[in-house]
């Protein structure tokens, strides 16, 4: 017997495209809860079954996480990011740290050679937001701010393939950071990132790579935080 995948209605495909656009544009950030089914029905002007079909399709593709009794949350910004998250959800933290170190050290070295004034401005802004988020005390805000700084470093490498790969690993690296720092931002777990920006600004690839590896290594050598 030949198996075939179930066909979706054209209207459901349109809703899927609209919801995906909300996710990929950042309108619904990773970790945020999307509007309720009732709200989506009102906003989109379609039947409840169509919304449900679209949400389930995006959950199947790894972009959304349907949590019974809580709501539906954004899990990833692309299908590949969803696959990455599921594939490495149970990976050894030390191996995730090694992967981060390899990718980010290489990106930081390239960024030191290729960064533009615009890149430096973005790095300064995201680093300042990271510091502000730490002293603000909200763990999830800090996780997102830290991720934004590291993504800016990778973007400054001007290697689009590396930047896309790192973005697709985003939730994996954020989960790794959440595990490192725990639910409370305690002073002994603070790791400064100023050295990375200083080396990139100075155009020193070796120093940029070293500082990048050092901050990741410092995080990974911490005792697991109590959750």
ABEGO torsion letter per residue (X at the ends): XBBBBBBBBAAAAAAAAAAAAAAAAGABBBGBBBBBAAAAAAAAGBBAAAAAAAAAAAAAAGABBBBBGAEBBBABABAAAAAAAAAAAABBAAAAAAAAAAAAAAAAAAAAAABBAAAAAAAAAAAAAAAAAAAAGBAAAAAAAAAAAAAAAAAAAGBAAAAAAAAAAAAAAAAAAAAAAEABBBAAABBBAAAAAAAAAAGBAAAAAAAAAAAAAAAAABBBBBX
